[in-house]
């Protein structure tokens, strides 16, 4: 396994753990999930614009 691929797998695991932790401690799960998705969408948009 190459180093960049390993880093991506590790990042995915950390994001998954963070997502679950935020949902568990959040008072309103729907709002928390919505904010996480908005943040992920914004980050993906920035990456897409940089790669275009």
PDBQT receptor file of N, H, CA, C and O in Angstrom, charges set to zero:
ATOM      1  N   UNK A   1       0.857  -1.172   0.000  1.00  0.00    +0.000 N 
ATOM      2  CA  UNK A   1       0.000   0.000   0.000  1.00  0.00    +0.000 C 
ATOM      3  C   UNK A   1       0.903   1.235   0.000  1.00  0.00    +0.000 C 
ATOM      4  O   UNK A   1       1.859   1.320   0.771  1.00  0.00    +0.000 OA
ATOM      5  N   UNK A   2       0.587   2.176  -0.868  1.00  0.00    +0.000 N 
ATOM      6  H   UNK A   2      -0.190   2.107  -1.494  1.00  0.00    +0.000 HD
ATOM      7  CA  UNK A   2       1.401   3.387  -0.958  1.00  0.00    +0.000 C 
ATOM      8  C   UNK A   2       1.083   4.329   0.203  1.00  0.00    +0.000 C 
ATOM      9  O   UNK A   2       0.031   4.224   0.835  1.00  0.00    +0.000 OA
ATOM     10  N   UNK A   3       1.990   5.229   0.464  1.00  0.00    +0.000 N 
ATOM     11  H   UNK A   3       2.843   5.313  -0.049  1.00  0.00    +0.000 HD
ATOM     12  CA  UNK A   3       1.816   6.172   1.570  1.00  0.00    +0.000 C 
ATOM     13  C   UNK A   3       0.598   7.077   1.390  1.00  0.00    +0.000 C 
ATOM     14  O   UNK A   3      -0.155   7.247   2.349  1.00  0.00    +0.000 OA
ATOM     15  N   UNK A   4       0.361   7.670   0.206  1.00  0.00    +0.000 N 
ATOM     16  H   UNK A   4       0.973   7.532  -0.572  1.00  0.00    +0.000 HD
ATOM     17  CA  UNK A   4      -0.835   8.508   0.057  1.00  0.00    +0.000 C 
ATOM     18  C   UNK A   4      -2.135   7.726   0.259  1.00  0.00    +0.000 C 
ATOM     19  O   UNK A   4      -3.092   8.242   0.836  1.00  0.00    +0.000 OA
ATOM     20  N   UNK A   5      -2.163   6.490  -0.216  1.00  0.00    +0.000 N 
ATOM     21  H   UNK A   5      -1.385   6.071  -0.685  1.00  0.00    +0.000 HD
ATOM     22  CA  UNK A   5      -3.360   5.675  -0.035  1.00  0.00    +0.000 C 
ATOM     23  C   UNK A   5      -3.577   5.359   1.441  1.00  0.00    +0.000 C 
ATOM     24  O   UNK A   5      -4.703   5.420   1.934  1.00  0.00    +0.000 OA
ATOM     25  N   UNK A   6      -2.505   5.023   2.141  1.00  0.00    +0.000 N 
ATOM     26  H   UNK A   6      -1.590   4.974   1.741  1.00  0.00    +0.000 HD
ATOM     27  CA  UNK A   6      -2.596   4.767   3.576  1.00  0.00    +0.000 C 
ATOM     28  C   UNK A   6      -3.086   6.008   4.315  1.00  0.00    +0.000 C 
ATOM     29  O   UNK A   6      -3.908   5.903   5.226  1.00  0.00    +0.000 OA
ATOM     30  N   UNK A   7      -2.590   7.175   3.931  1.00  0.00    +0.000 N 
ATOM     31  H   UNK A   7      -1.923   7.260   3.191  1.00  0.00    +0.000 HD
ATOM     32  CA  UNK A   7      -3.012   8.426   4.563  1.00  0.00    +0.000 C 
ATOM     33  C   UNK A   7      -4.500   8.683   4.327  1.00  0.00    +0.000 C 
ATOM     34  O   UNK A   7      -5.199   9.149   5.227  1.00  0.00    +0.000 OA
ATOM     35  N   UNK A   8      -4.985   8.383   3.131  1.00  0.00    +0.000 N 
ATOM     36  H   UNK A   8      -4.418   8.004   2.400  1.00  0.00    +0.000 HD
ATOM     37  CA  UNK A   8      -6.411   8.569   2.844  1.00  0.00    +0.000 C 
ATOM     38  C   UNK A   8      -7.282   7.619   3.662  1.00  0.00    +0.000 C 
ATOM     39  O   UNK A   8      -8.337   8.015   4.159  1.00  0.00    +0.000 OA
ATOM     40  N   UNK A   9      -6.847   6.379   3.803  1.00  0.00    +0.000 N 
ATOM     41  H   UNK A   9      -5.990   6.058   3.400  1.00  0.00    +0.000 HD
ATOM     42  CA  UNK A   9      -7.593   5.410   4.608  1.00  0.00    +0.000 C 
ATOM     43  C   UNK A   9      -7.614   5.850   6.068  1.00  0.00    +0.000 C 
ATOM     44  O   UNK A   9      -8.650   5.764   6.728  1.00  0.00    +0.000 OA
ATOM     45  N   UNK A  10      -6.487   6.314   6.570  1.00  0.00    +0.000 N 
ATOM     46  H   UNK A  10      -5.646   6.384   6.034  1.00  0.00    +0.000 HD
ATOM     47  CA  UNK A  10      -6.413   6.798   7.948  1.00  0.00    +0.000 C 
ATOM     48  C   UNK A  10      -7.290   8.032   8.143  1.00  0.00    +0.000 C 
ATOM     49  O   UNK A  10      -7.972   8.150   9.162  1.00  0.00    +0.000 OA
ATOM     50  N   UNK A  11      -7.279   8.945   7.186  1.00  0.00    +0.000 N 
ATOM     51  H   UNK A  11      -6.725   8.849   6.359  1.00  0.00    +0.000 HD
ATOM     52  CA  UNK A  11      -8.128  10.131   7.253  1.00  0.00    +0.000 C 
ATOM     53  C   UNK A  11      -9.605   9.746   7.259  1.00  0.00    +0.000 C 
ATOM     54  O   UNK A  11     -10.393  10.319   8.011  1.00  0.00    +0.000 OA
ATOM     55  N   UNK A  12      -9.980   8.789   6.434  1.00  0.00    +0.000 N 
ATOM     56  H   UNK A  12      -9.340   8.323   5.822  1.00  0.00    +0.000 HD
ATOM     57  CA  UNK A  12     -11.369   8.335   6.400  1.00  0.00    +0.000 C 
ATOM     58  C   UNK A  12     -11.784   7.746   7.745  1.00  0.00    +0.000 C 
ATOM     59  O   UNK A  12     -12.898   7.987   8.211  1.00  0.00    +0.000 OA
ATOM     60  N   UNK A  13     -10.904   6.983   8.365  1.00  0.00    +0.000 N 
ATOM     61  H   UNK A  13     -10.000   6.787   7.987  1.00  0.00    +0.000 HD
ATOM     62  CA  UNK A  13     -11.207   6.407   9.673  1.00  0.00    +0.000 C 
ATOM     63  C   UNK A  13     -11.367   7.494  10.729  1.00  0.00    +0.000 C 
ATOM     64  O   UNK A  13     -12.266   7.420  11.567  1.00  0.00    +0.000 OA
ATOM     65  N   UNK A  14     -10.509   8.494  10.693  1.00  0.00    +0.000 N 
ATOM     66  H   UNK A  14      -9.779   8.555  10.012  1.00  0.00    +0.000 HD
ATOM     67  CA  UNK A  14     -10.601   9.600  11.656  1.00  0.00    +0.000 C 
ATOM     68  C   UNK A  14     -11.870  10.419  11.443  1.00  0.00    +0.000 C 
ATOM     69  O   UNK A  14     -12.518  10.817  12.410  1.00  0.00    +0.000 OA
ATOM     70  N   UNK A  15     -12.229  10.672  10.189  1.00  0.00    +0.000 N 
ATOM     71  H   UNK A  15     -11.703  10.349   9.403  1.00  0.00    +0.000 HD
ATOM     72  CA  UNK A  15     -13.462  11.408   9.910  1.00  0.00    +0.000 C 
ATOM     73  C   UNK A  15     -14.684  10.623  10.373  1.00  0.00    +0.000 C 
ATOM     74  O   UNK A  15     -15.632  11.205  10.900  1.00  0.00    +0.000 OA
ATOM     75  N   UNK A  16     -14.667   9.318  10.180  1.00  0.00    +0.000 N 
ATOM     76  H   UNK A  16     -13.897   8.846   9.751  1.00  0.00    +0.000 HD
ATOM     77  CA  UNK A  16     -15.782   8.477  10.611  1.00  0.00    +0.000 C 
ATOM     78  C   UNK A  16     -15.925   8.508  12.135  1.00  0.00    +0.000 C 
ATOM     79  O   UNK A  16     -17.034   8.629  12.656  1.00  0.00    +0.000 OA
ATOM     80  N   UNK A  17     -14.810   8.397  12.839  1.00  0.00    +0.000 N 
ATOM     81  H   UNK A  17     -13.909   8.298  12.416  1.00  0.00    +0.000 HD
ATOM     82  CA  UNK A  17     -14.846   8.444  14.301  1.00  0.00    +0.000 C 
ATOM     83  C   UNK A  17     -15.305   9.817  14.791  1.00  0.00    +0.000 C 
ATOM     84  O   UNK A  17     -16.076   9.916  15.746  1.00  0.00    +0.000 OA
ATOM     85  N   UNK A  18     -14.833  10.865  14.138  1.00  0.00    +0.000 N 
ATOM     86  H   UNK A  18     -14.207  10.785  13.362  1.00  0.00    +0.000 HD
ATOM     87  CA  UNK A  18     -15.256  12.218  14.520  1.00  0.00    +0.000 C 
ATOM     88  C   UNK A  18     -16.733  12.450  14.279  1.00  0.00    +0.000 C 
ATOM     89  O   UNK A  18     -17.419  13.052  15.105  1.00  0.00    +0.000 OA
ATOM     90  N   UNK A  19     -17.228  11.968  13.133  1.00  0.00    +0.000 N 
ATOM     91  H   UNK A  19     -16.671  11.479  12.462  1.00  0.00    +0.000 HD
ATOM     92  CA  UNK A  19     -18.652  12.078  12.801  1.00  0.00    +0.000 C 
ATOM     93  C   UNK A  19     -19.489  11.413  13.895  1.00  0.00    +0.000 C 
ATOM     94  O   UNK A  19     -20.451  12.001  14.388  1.00  0.00    +0.000 OA
ATOM     95  N   UNK A  20     -19.119  10.184  14.273  1.00  0.00    +0.000 N 
ATOM     96  H   UNK A  20     -18.338   9.706  13.873  1.00  0.00    +0.000 HD
ATOM     97  CA  UNK A  20     -19.878   9.463  15.294  1.00  0.00    +0.000 C 
ATOM     98  C   UNK A  20     -19.811  10.161  16.647  1.00  0.00    +0.000 C 
ATOM     99  O   UNK A  20     -20.812  10.219  17.361  1.00  0.00    +0.000 OA
ATOM    100  N   UNK A  21     -18.657  10.684  17.004  1.00  0.00    +0.000 N 
ATOM    101  H   UNK A  21     -17.844  10.636  16.424  1.00  0.00    +0.000 HD
ATOM    102  CA  UNK A  21     -18.520  11.377  18.285  1.00  0.00    +0.000 C 
ATOM    103  C   UNK A  21     -19.378  12.639  18.316  1.00  0.00    +0.000 C 
ATOM    104  O   UNK A  21     -20.041  12.915  19.316  1.00  0.00    +0.000 OA
ATOM    105  N   UNK A  22     -19.369  13.403  17.229  1.00  0.00    +0.000 N 
ATOM    106  H   UNK A  22     -18.831  13.179  16.417  1.00  0.00    +0.000 HD
ATOM    107  CA  UNK A  22     -20.190  14.618  17.185  1.00  0.00    +0.000 C 
ATOM    108  C   UNK A  22     -21.677  14.293  17.271  1.00  0.00    +0.000 C 
ATOM    109  O   UNK A  22     -22.427  14.994  17.950  1.00  0.00    +0.000 OA
ATOM    110  N   UNK A  23     -22.101  13.245  16.594  1.00  0.00    +0.000 N 
ATOM    111  H   UNK A  23     -21.492  12.675  16.042  1.00  0.00    +0.000 HD
ATOM    112  CA  UNK A  23     -23.514  12.869  16.654  1.00  0.00    +0.000 C 
ATOM    113  C   UNK A  23     -23.903  12.396  18.047  1.00  0.00    +0.000 C 
ATOM    114  O   UNK A  23     -25.025  12.634  18.496  1.00  0.00    +0.000 OA
ATOM    115  N   UNK A  24     -22.987  11.730  18.727  1.00  0.00    +0.000 N 
ATOM    116  H   UNK A  24     -22.076  11.536  18.362  1.00  0.00    +0.000 HD
ATOM    117  CA  UNK A  24     -23.296  11.202  20.052  1.00  0.00    +0.000 C 
ATOM    118  C   UNK A  24     -23.408  12.314  21.095  1.00  0.00    +0.000 C 
ATOM    119  O   UNK A  24     -24.258  12.236  21.982  1.00  0.00    +0.000 OA
ATOM    120  N   UNK A  25     -22.560  13.354  21.004  1.00  0.00    +0.000 N 
ATOM    121  H   UNK A  25     -21.869  13.417  20.284  1.00  0.00    +0.000 HD
ATOM    122  CA  UNK A  25     -22.588  14.400  22.023  1.00  0.00    +0.000 C 
ATOM    123  C   UNK A  25     -23.544  15.537  21.677  1.00  0.00    +0.000 C 
ATOM    124  O   UNK A  25     -23.881  16.351  22.536  1.00  0.00    +0.000 OA
ATOM    125  N   UNK A  26     -23.979  15.594  20.420  1.00  0.00    +0.000 N 
ATOM    126  H   UNK A  26     -23.704  14.933  19.722  1.00  0.00    +0.000 HD
ATOM    127  CA  UNK A  26     -24.875  16.675  20.004  1.00  0.00    +0.000 C 
ATOM    128  C   UNK A  26     -26.260  16.539  20.620  1.00  0.00    +0.000 C 
ATOM    129  O   UNK A  26     -26.756  15.428  20.805  1.00  0.00    +0.000 OA
ATOM    130  N   UNK A  27     -26.879  17.660  20.934  1.00  0.00    +0.000 N 
ATOM    131  H   UNK A  27     -26.476  18.563  20.784  1.00  0.00    +0.000 HD
ATOM    132  CA  UNK A  27     -28.217  17.634  21.507  1.00  0.00    +0.000 C 
ATOM    133  C   UNK A  27     -29.274  17.310  20.459  1.00  0.00    +0.000 C 
ATOM    134  O   UNK A  27     -30.220  16.573  20.738  1.00  0.00    +0.000 OA
ATOM    135  N   UNK A  28     -29.122  17.846  19.276  1.00  0.00    +0.000 N 
ATOM    136  H   UNK A  28     -28.354  18.444  19.049  1.00  0.00    +0.000 HD
ATOM    137  CA  UNK A  28     -30.079  17.618  18.196  1.00  0.00    +0.000 C 
ATOM    138  C   UNK A  28     -29.351  16.888  17.072  1.00  0.00    +0.000 C 
ATOM    139  O   UNK A  28     -28.553  17.487  16.351  1.00  0.00    +0.000 OA
ATOM    140  N   UNK A  29     -29.626  15.602  16.926  1.00  0.00    +0.000 N 
ATOM    141  H   UNK A  29     -30.274  15.115  17.512  1.00  0.00    +0.000 HD
ATOM    142  CA  UNK A  29     -28.887  14.795  15.950  1.00  0.00    +0.000 C 
ATOM    143  C   UNK A  29     -29.122  15.267  14.523  1.00  0.00    +0.000 C 
ATOM    144  O   UNK A  29     -28.191  15.273  13.718  1.00  0.00    +0.000 OA
ATOM    145  N   UNK A  30     -30.348  15.662  14.194  1.00  0.00    +0.000 N 
ATOM    146  H   UNK A  30     -31.104  15.658  14.848  1.00  0.00    +0.000 HD
ATOM    147  CA  UNK A  30     -30.633  16.117  12.835  1.00  0.00    +0.000 C 
ATOM    148  C   UNK A  30     -29.839  17.377  12.521  1.00  0.00    +0.000 C 
ATOM    149  O   UNK A  30     -29.238  17.477  11.451  1.00  0.00    +0.000 OA
ATOM    150  N   UNK A  31     -29.827  18.336  13.436  1.00  0.00    +0.000 N 
ATOM    151  H   UNK A  31     -30.315  18.254  14.305  1.00  0.00    +0.000 HD
ATOM    152  CA  UNK A  31     -29.080  19.574  13.223  1.00  0.00    +0.000 C 
ATOM    153  C   UNK A  31     -27.578  19.295  13.125  1.00  0.00    +0.000 C 
ATOM    154  O   UNK A  31     -26.892  19.839  12.259  1.00  0.00    +0.000 OA
ATOM    155  N   UNK A  32     -27.082  18.449  14.011  1.00  0.00    +0.000 N 
ATOM    156  H   UNK A  32     -27.639  18.007  14.714  1.00  0.00    +0.000 HD
ATOM    157  CA  UNK A  32     -25.660  18.113  13.992  1.00  0.00    +0.000 C 
ATOM    158  C   UNK A  32     -25.273  17.450  12.674  1.00  0.00    +0.000 C 
ATOM    159  O   UNK A  32     -24.266  17.810  12.064  1.00  0.00    +0.000 OA
ATOM    160  N   UNK A  33     -26.077  16.477  12.235  1.00  0.00    +0.000 N 
ATOM    161  H   UNK A  33     -26.895  16.184  12.730  1.00  0.00    +0.000 HD
ATOM    162  CA  UNK A  33     -25.791  15.795  10.966  1.00  0.00    +0.000 C 
ATOM    163  C   UNK A  33     -25.872  16.769   9.799  1.00  0.00    +0.000 C 
ATOM    164  O   UNK A  33     -25.072  16.694   8.867  1.00  0.00    +0.000 OA
ATOM    165  N   UNK A  34     -26.832  17.678   9.848  1.00  0.00    +0.000 N 
ATOM    166  H   UNK A  34     -27.483  17.739  10.605  1.00  0.00    +0.000 HD
ATOM    167  CA  UNK A  34     -26.972  18.663   8.771  1.00  0.00    +0.000 C 
ATOM    168  C   UNK A  34     -25.754  19.577   8.701  1.00  0.00    +0.000 C 
ATOM    169  O   UNK A  34     -25.250  19.854   7.613  1.00  0.00    +0.000 OA
ATOM    170  N   UNK A  35     -25.283  20.042   9.842  1.00  0.00    +0.000 N 
ATOM    171  H   UNK A  35     -25.692  19.816  10.726  1.00  0.00    +0.000 HD
ATOM    172  CA  UNK A  35     -24.113  20.918   9.865  1.00  0.00    +0.000 C 
ATOM    173  C   UNK A  35     -22.854  20.193   9.392  1.00  0.00    +0.000 C 
ATOM    174  O   UNK A  35     -22.020  20.775   8.698  1.00  0.00    +0.000 OA
ATOM    175  N   UNK A  36     -22.721  18.926   9.767  1.00  0.00    +0.000 N 
ATOM    176  H   UNK A  36     -23.399  18.453  10.330  1.00  0.00    +0.000 HD
ATOM    177  CA  UNK A  36     -21.576  18.146   9.305  1.00  0.00    +0.000 C 
ATOM    178  C   UNK A  36     -21.625  18.002   7.788  1.00  0.00    +0.000 C 
ATOM    179  O   UNK A  36     -20.602  18.142   7.118  1.00  0.00    +0.000 OA
ATOM    180  N   UNK A  37     -22.802  17.725   7.247  1.00  0.00    +0.000 N 
ATOM    181  H   UNK A  37     -23.633  17.612   7.792  1.00  0.00    +0.000 HD
ATOM    182  CA  UNK A  37     -22.941  17.560   5.795  1.00  0.00    +0.000 C 
ATOM    183  C   UNK A  37     -22.683  18.870   5.055  1.00  0.00    +0.000 C 
ATOM    184  O   UNK A  37     -22.080  18.872   3.982  1.00  0.00    +0.000 OA
ATOM    185  N   UNK A  38     -23.138  19.978   5.626  1.00  0.00    +0.000 N 
ATOM    186  H   UNK A  38     -23.627  19.976   6.498  1.00  0.00    +0.000 HD
ATOM    187  CA  UNK A  38     -22.873  21.281   5.007  1.00  0.00    +0.000 C 
ATOM    188  C   UNK A  38     -21.367  21.551   4.986  1.00  0.00    +0.000 C 
ATOM    189  O   UNK A  38     -20.827  22.006   3.978  1.00  0.00    +0.000 OA
ATOM    190  N   UNK A  39     -20.702  21.272   6.092  1.00  0.00    +0.000 N 
ATOM    191  H   UNK A  39     -21.140  20.903   6.911  1.00  0.00    +0.000 HD
ATOM    192  CA  UNK A  39     -19.251  21.453   6.151  1.00  0.00    +0.000 C 
ATOM    193  C   UNK A  39     -18.521  20.562   5.155  1.00  0.00    +0.000 C 
ATOM    194  O   UNK A  39     -17.574  21.001   4.503  1.00  0.00    +0.000 OA
ATOM    195  N   UNK A  40     -18.957  19.318   5.036  1.00  0.00    +0.000 N 
ATOM    196  H   UNK A  40     -19.727  18.961   5.565  1.00  0.00    +0.000 HD
ATOM    197  CA  UNK A  40     -18.337  18.401   4.074  1.00  0.00    +0.000 C 
ATOM    198  C   UNK A  40     -18.581  18.875   2.649  1.00  0.00    +0.000 C 
ATOM    199  O   UNK A  40     -17.695  18.782   1.798  1.00  0.00    +0.000 OA
ATOM    200  N   UNK A  41     -19.777  19.381   2.390  1.00  0.00    +0.000 N 
ATOM    201  H   UNK A  41     -20.496  19.456   3.080  1.00  0.00    +0.000 HD
ATOM    202  CA  UNK A  41     -20.088  19.890   1.057  1.00  0.00    +0.000 C 
ATOM    203  C   UNK A  41     -19.248  21.103   0.699  1.00  0.00    +0.000 C 
ATOM    204  O   UNK A  41     -18.773  21.227  -0.430  1.00  0.00    +0.000 OA
ATOM    205  N   UNK A  42     -19.066  21.993   1.660  1.00  0.00    +0.000 N 
ATOM    206  H   UNK A  42     -19.452  21.891   2.577  1.00  0.00    +0.000 HD
ATOM    207  CA  UNK A  42     -18.225  23.166   1.419  1.00  0.00    +0.000 C 
ATOM    208  C   UNK A  42     -16.772  22.768   1.166  1.00  0.00    +0.000 C 
ATOM    209  O   UNK A  42     -16.118  23.309   0.274  1.00  0.00    +0.000 OA
ATOM    210  N   UNK A  43     -16.279  21.828   1.951  1.00  0.00    +0.000 N 
ATOM    211  H   UNK A  43     -16.810  21.388   2.676  1.00  0.00    +0.000 HD
ATOM    212  CA  UNK A  43     -14.900  21.361   1.756  1.00  0.00    +0.000 C 
ATOM    213  C   UNK A  43     -14.744  20.698   0.391  1.00  0.00    +0.000 C 
ATOM    214  O   UNK A  43     -13.751  20.923  -0.301  1.00  0.00    +0.000 OA
ATOM    215  N   UNK A  44     -15.719  19.884   0.004  1.00  0.00    +0.000 N 
ATOM    216  H   UNK A  44     -16.525  19.701   0.566  1.00  0.00    +0.000 HD
ATOM    217  CA  UNK A  44     -15.660  19.232  -1.307  1.00  0.00    +0.000 C 
ATOM    218  C   UNK A  44     -15.741  20.263  -2.425  1.00  0.00    +0.000 C 
ATOM    219  O   UNK A  44     -15.089  20.112  -3.459  1.00  0.00    +0.000 OA
ATOM    220  N   UNK A  45     -16.536  21.308  -2.224  1.00  0.00    +0.000 N 
ATOM    221  H   UNK A  45     -17.065  21.431  -1.385  1.00  0.00    +0.000 HD
ATOM    222  CA  UNK A  45     -16.636  22.364  -3.225  1.00  0.00    +0.000 C 
ATOM    223  C   UNK A  45     -15.323  23.098  -3.416  1.00  0.00    +0.000 C 
ATOM    224  O   UNK A  45     -14.936  23.412  -4.542  1.00  0.00    +0.000 OA
ATOM    225  N   UNK A  46     -14.641  23.371  -2.321  1.00  0.00    +0.000 N 
ATOM    226  H   UNK A  46     -14.955  23.117  -1.407  1.00  0.00    +0.000 HD
ATOM    227  CA  UNK A  46     -13.342  24.048  -2.400  1.00  0.00    +0.000 C 
ATOM    228  C   UNK A  46     -12.343  23.173  -3.154  1.00  0.00    +0.000 C 
ATOM    229  O   UNK A  46     -11.604  23.661  -4.010  1.00  0.00    +0.000 OA
ATOM    230  N   UNK A  47     -12.324  21.890  -2.837  1.00  0.00    +0.000 N 
ATOM    231  H   UNK A  47     -12.924  21.494  -2.142  1.00  0.00    +0.000 HD
ATOM    232  CA  UNK A  47     -11.410  20.975  -3.528  1.00  0.00    +0.000 C 
ATOM    233  C   UNK A  47     -11.756  20.898  -5.011  1.00  0.00    +0.000 C 
ATOM    234  O   UNK A  47     -10.863  20.903  -5.858  1.00  0.00    +0.000 OA
ATOM    235  N   UNK A  48     -13.048  20.827  -5.328  1.00  0.00    +0.000 N 
ATOM    236  H   UNK A  48     -13.773  20.824  -4.640  1.00  0.00    +0.000 HD
ATOM    237  CA  UNK A  48     -13.467  20.742  -6.729  1.00  0.00    +0.000 C 
ATOM    238  C   UNK A  48     -13.064  21.993  -7.504  1.00  0.00    +0.000 C 
ATOM    239  O   UNK A  48     -12.640  21.905  -8.656  1.00  0.00    +0.000 OA
ATOM    240  N   UNK A  49     -13.196  23.154  -6.872  1.00  0.00    +0.000 N 
ATOM    241  H   UNK A  49     -13.540  23.226  -5.936  1.00  0.00    +0.000 HD
ATOM    242  CA  UNK A  49     -12.817  24.405  -7.541  1.00  0.00    +0.000 C 
ATOM    243  C   UNK A  49     -11.304  24.450  -7.756  1.00  0.00    +0.000 C 
ATOM    244  O   UNK A  49     -10.836  24.883  -8.809  1.00  0.00    +0.000 OA
ATOM    245  N   UNK A  50     -10.541  24.001  -6.755  1.00  0.00    +0.000 N 
ATOM    246  H   UNK A  50     -10.921  23.650  -5.900  1.00  0.00    +0.000 HD
ATOM    247  CA  UNK A  50      -9.076  23.999  -6.884  1.00  0.00    +0.000 C 
ATOM    248  C   UNK A  50      -8.613  23.047  -7.987  1.00  0.00    +0.000 C 
ATOM    249  O   UNK A  50      -7.634  23.326  -8.678  1.00  0.00    +0.000 OA
ATOM    250  N   UNK A  51      -9.314  21.930  -8.150  1.00  0.00    +0.000 N 
ATOM    251  H   UNK A  51     -10.109  21.703  -7.589  1.00  0.00    +0.000 HD
ATOM    252  CA  UNK A  51      -8.909  20.942  -9.151  1.00  0.00    +0.000 C 
ATOM    253  C   UNK A  51      -9.404  21.278 -10.552  1.00  0.00    +0.000 C 
ATOM    254  O   UNK A  51      -8.924  20.709 -11.532  1.00  0.00    +0.000 OA
ATOM    255  N   UNK A  52     -10.359  22.196 -10.654  1.00  0.00    +0.000 N 
ATOM    256  H   UNK A  52     -10.750  22.658  -9.858  1.00  0.00    +0.000 HD
ATOM    257  CA  UNK A  52     -10.928  22.523 -11.972  1.00  0.00    +0.000 C 
ATOM    258  C   UNK A  52      -9.991  23.369 -12.793  1.00  0.00    +0.000 C 
ATOM    259  O   UNK A  52     -10.315  23.730 -13.924  1.00  0.00    +0.000 OA
TER     260      UNK A  52
